[in-house]
Amino acid sequence: MAETCTHVGQVKNIRAQSEGCAECLATGDTWVQLRQCMTCGHVGCCDSSHGKHASKHFHATRHPIMRSFRSGDDWAWCYIDETYLRPVPGSQAA
């Protein structure tokens, strides 16, 4: 696991594309937690969810960083460097 993320430059200040996992909402499935892509705003479910749509989004797009989409969380994960980012790059954390 890397100690630093080399993909922070790809983070964009972008709005979430949905209020829940886009794929789960389309199929009527449920999720455990949500992640938002820091490149395009796609919202997908976490790897503890049945669909694992956040990881699938990474593998399909190679967008490296997903942030937690839970209120109060201030962390992200870089799939390529396999490291957490705290605080979220570009966040307005107090």
C-alpha positions as a Markdown table, in Angstrom:
| # | Residue | x | y | z |
|---|---|---|---|---|
| 1 | Met | 0.0 | 0.0 | 0.0 |
| 2 | Ala | 1.3 | 3.4 | -1.0 |
| 3 | Glu | 1.8 | 6.1 | 1.7 |
| 4 | Thr | 0.8 | 8.9 | -0.7 |
| 5 | Cys | -1.6 | 9.3 | -3.6 |
| 6 | Thr | -0.1 | 10.4 | -6.9 |
| 7 | His | -3.6 | 11.1 | -8.4 |
| 8 | Val | -4.8 | 14.0 | -6.3 |
| 9 | Gly | -4.4 | 16.2 | -9.3 |
| 10 | Gln | -7.3 | 14.4 | -11.0 |
| 11 | Val | -9.8 | 15.5 | -8.2 |
| 12 | Lys | -12.4 | 17.9 | -9.5 |
| 13 | Asn | -15.0 | 20.0 | -7.6 |
| 14 | Ile | -18.0 | 18.2 | -9.0 |
| 15 | Arg | -21.5 | 17.5 | -7.8 |
| 16 | Ala | -22.8 | 14.0 | -7.1 |
| 17 | Gln | -24.7 | 12.7 | -10.1 |
| 18 | Ser | -27.4 | 11.1 | -7.8 |
| 19 | Glu | -28.5 | 10.8 | -4.2 |
| 20 | Gly | -27.8 | 7.1 | -4.1 |
| 21 | Cys | -26.1 | 4.3 | -6.0 |
| 22 | Ala | -27.1 | 4.9 | -9.7 |
| 23 | Glu | -27.0 | 1.3 | -10.6 |
| 24 | Cys | -28.9 | 0.1 | -7.5 |
| 25 | Leu | -31.5 | 2.8 | -7.9 |
| 26 | Ala | -32.0 | 1.6 | -11.5 |
| 27 | Thr | -32.5 | -2.0 | -10.4 |
| 28 | Gly | -34.3 | -1.5 | -7.1 |
| 29 | Asp | -31.4 | -2.9 | -5.1 |
| 30 | Thr | -30.1 | -1.6 | -1.8 |
| 31 | Trp | -26.6 | -0.6 | -0.5 |
| 32 | Val | -24.6 | -0.5 | 2.7 |
| 33 | Gln | -22.7 | 2.8 | 2.1 |
| 34 | Leu | -22.0 | 5.1 | -0.8 |
| 35 | Arg | -18.9 | 6.4 | -2.6 |
| 36 | Gln | -18.7 | 9.4 | -4.9 |
| 37 | Cys | -16.2 | 9.5 | -7.8 |
| 38 | Met | -13.9 | 12.5 | -7.4 |
| 39 | Thr | -13.4 | 12.7 | -11.2 |
| 40 | Cys | -17.0 | 12.6 | -12.6 |
| 41 | Gly | -19.4 | 12.6 | -9.6 |
| 42 | His | -20.8 | 9.1 | -10.2 |
| 43 | Val | -22.3 | 7.7 | -7.0 |
| 44 | Gly | -21.8 | 3.9 | -6.4 |
| 45 | Cys | -22.2 | 1.5 | -3.5 |
| 46 | Cys | -19.3 | 0.3 | -1.4 |
| 47 | Asp | -17.6 | -3.1 | -1.5 |
| 48 | Ser | -19.7 | -4.2 | 1.5 |
| 49 | Ser | -22.8 | -3.8 | -0.7 |
| 50 | His | -24.0 | -6.5 | -3.0 |
| 51 | Gly | -23.3 | -4.6 | -6.2 |
| 52 | Lys | -19.9 | -3.1 | -5.4 |
| 53 | His | -20.7 | -0.5 | -8.0 |
| 54 | Ala | -18.0 | 2.1 | -6.8 |
| 55 | Ser | -15.3 | -0.5 | -7.5 |
| 56 | Lys | -16.9 | -1.5 | -10.8 |
| 57 | His | -17.0 | 2.2 | -11.8 |
| 58 | Phe | -13.2 | 2.5 | -11.1 |
| 59 | His | -12.5 | -0.6 | -13.2 |
| 60 | Ala | -14.6 | 0.6 | -16.1 |
| 61 | Thr | -13.3 | 4.2 | -16.1 |
| 62 | Arg | -10.0 | 4.2 | -14.3 |
| 63 | His | -11.1 | 7.2 | -12.3 |
| 64 | Pro | -8.8 | 6.7 | -9.3 |
| 65 | Ile | -10.3 | 8.4 | -6.2 |
| 66 | Met | -13.7 | 7.8 | -4.5 |
| 67 | Arg | -14.8 | 9.7 | -1.4 |
| 68 | Ser | -17.2 | 8.5 | 1.3 |
| 69 | Phe | -20.6 | 9.9 | 0.5 |
| 70 | Arg | -21.8 | 9.6 | 4.1 |
| 71 | Ser | -22.5 | 12.9 | 5.9 |
| 72 | Gly | -19.7 | 13.8 | 8.3 |
| 73 | Asp | -17.1 | 11.5 | 6.7 |
| 74 | Asp | -13.9 | 13.2 | 5.4 |
| 75 | Trp | -11.9 | 10.5 | 3.7 |
| 76 | Ala | -11.4 | 9.2 | 0.2 |
| 77 | Trp | -9.7 | 6.1 | -1.3 |
| 78 | Cys | -7.3 | 5.9 | -4.2 |
| 79 | Tyr | -7.8 | 2.6 | -6.0 |
| 80 | Ile | -4.6 | 2.8 | -7.9 |
| 81 | Asp | -2.2 | 3.8 | -5.0 |
| 82 | Glu | -4.4 | 1.8 | -2.5 |
| 83 | Thr | -4.3 | 4.5 | 0.1 |
| 84 | Tyr | -6.7 | 6.6 | 2.1 |
| 85 | Leu | -6.7 | 10.3 | 1.8 |
| 86 | Arg | -7.6 | 12.3 | 4.9 |
| 87 | Pro | -9.0 | 14.9 | 4.6 |
| 88 | Val | -10.6 | 14.6 | 1.2 |
| 89 | Pro | -8.6 | 16.6 | -1.3 |
| 90 | Gly | -10.4 | 19.8 | -2.1 |
| 91 | Ser | -12.8 | 19.4 | 0.8 |
| 92 | Gln | -13.9 | 22.4 | 2.8 |
| 93 | Ala | -13.4 | 20.6 | 6.1 |
| 94 | Ala | -13.4 | 22.9 | 9.1 |
